[in-house]
Amino acid sequence: MTESLTHADSIHIAADPAAVYNTVSDVTRTGEWSPICRECWWDDDAGPRSGAWFTGRNVTADREWQTRSRVVTAEPGREFSWSVGPGRVLWTYLIAPGEGGTRLTETWEFTAEGQAFFVEKYGDAAADQIAEREAAARSGIPETLAAIKRVIERG
């Protein structure tokens, strides 16, 4: 695997960029909108700043697991991103002012390093596992964005 796999989608939210950023950068609320991640917590009460670490608990019908992630970018009102592994998957929220609110874009990048890890971990089943993760991102991102919109707009 030499290329990253990526997917992105956007939604309009009737709130200002600061409110959107404050919501998505509070990883302790992720369970309110993620279809897979049930909860996250800051390691050592770090909070949303570049270099901070957090742990997430994920659940699907087939399994449950935890990941550690490191915040890559924490620019209030603009961008919040983190790397799972780190270096295996990069998740980003891009926040931009839009007419009457904010355009929130969520991006997913399954890096070449992450795919190589899957080859090492899953062997001959790696391609199926990678395809499963890509399908989850493609279906999960719009679901996540819609849920974030509901959370923010209901106040």
N, C-alpha and C positions, 0 to 999 in steps of 0.2 A: 504494500500500500504506500503510495507516494503522494497522494493528493488528499486534502481535507474534504470531508463531506459537509455541506452547509445547507441550511434552510433558514428562512426568515419570513416574518409576516408582521403586519401593522394593524393598529386599531386607533380610532379617534376616541378620546376620553374628554368629557366635559369637566375639566379641572385644569388648574394651572400646572406648568411643568414642575414647580417645587413640590406640590402635593403628590404628583405622580412619582417623582423621584423618592420622596420620603416613604412612600408606600412600598415600592419595589426594592428599595435598598434595605428595608427592614426584613432580613431573611427569616426572622422569627415568625413572620406572618405567611411564609410561603405555603404552608398547609391550607391556607384559606383559598388558594387558587390553583395550585398544581394538581394535575391528575395522578401524579406518581409520588412526588415528594410530600410526605405527610407532616414533617416538621423539620425545622432547622434550629440550631442554637449556635451562638457565638462561642468560640473557644476562648477561654480567659476573658469573657466579657469585652471582646475587642471592639465591636460595633462596626458600622459601615465605613471603613477607610481602606485605602490601598495597602495591601500587605496583610490585612487581617484574615484570620482563619475561621472557618465555621464548619460544622458537621451537619449532614442531612440524613434523615431516615426516609428511605424510599420503599414503596410497597406496590407490587403488581399481583395479579392472580397467581403467578407462579413462584414468586419469591419476595424476600424482604432483605434489604441490605443498607449499609451506611456508606457515605462517602465523605471525604474531607476536601474542602475547597478553599482556595485562596482568592481574595478580592484582588482583581487586576486594576480596575479603574473605578474610582468613586468621585465623580464630578457632579456635585449637586445641581439638579435641574437639567443635566445633559446626558450623563451616561453612568451606568453601573454594570460592571462585568466581573465574572469570576471564572476561575479555571478549576475544573474537577480533576483530581489526581495528584497534583496539578499537572497540566500539560496534555491531558487526554481529551478533554472536552471543554470548549469555551462557550459560556452563555453570556449574552449581552442584552441589556435593555438600553436602547437609544431613545432619548426623550427630546422632542422638538415642539416648539410652540406651533399651534395650528389654529385655524379659524374657530374661535369660540372654545378653545381648549388646548389639548396636547395630542400630538401623534406619538404613540408608543410603538416602537418596533422591538420585537424580540428576535434574536438571532442565536443559532446553534451551529457550532463548528466541531465536528468530530475529527480531530487532528490525525495526521499520519502517524504520530507517536501513539495516540490512543488506539488506532486500528492495529498497529504493530503489537501493542499490549494484548489486544484481543486474539491475534494470531497465536501469540505465545500461550495465552491462557486457555483458549478453546480449540486450538489445533484445527482439524478438518471442519469443525463446526463454526469457525470464526466468521465466515461469510454470512451464514444464517444469523448469527448473533449481531453482526454489524447491521444487516438489513433490518432486523427487529428494532434496533435502537434508532435507525433512521426513520422507520415507519412511526415509531412512538413520538419522535420530534415533529414530524410532519402533521400528525393528528393532534398532538399535545399543545403545540404552540398556539393555534387558534383558540383552542379550549381555554388555555391559560390566559390569553389576552382578554377573552370575553369575561372570564371570571374576575380579573383585575379591574376591568371596566365597571362591573357590577359592584365590587367592593368599594371602589373609590366614589362612584356616582351616588351610591346610597348613603355615603357619609358615615 
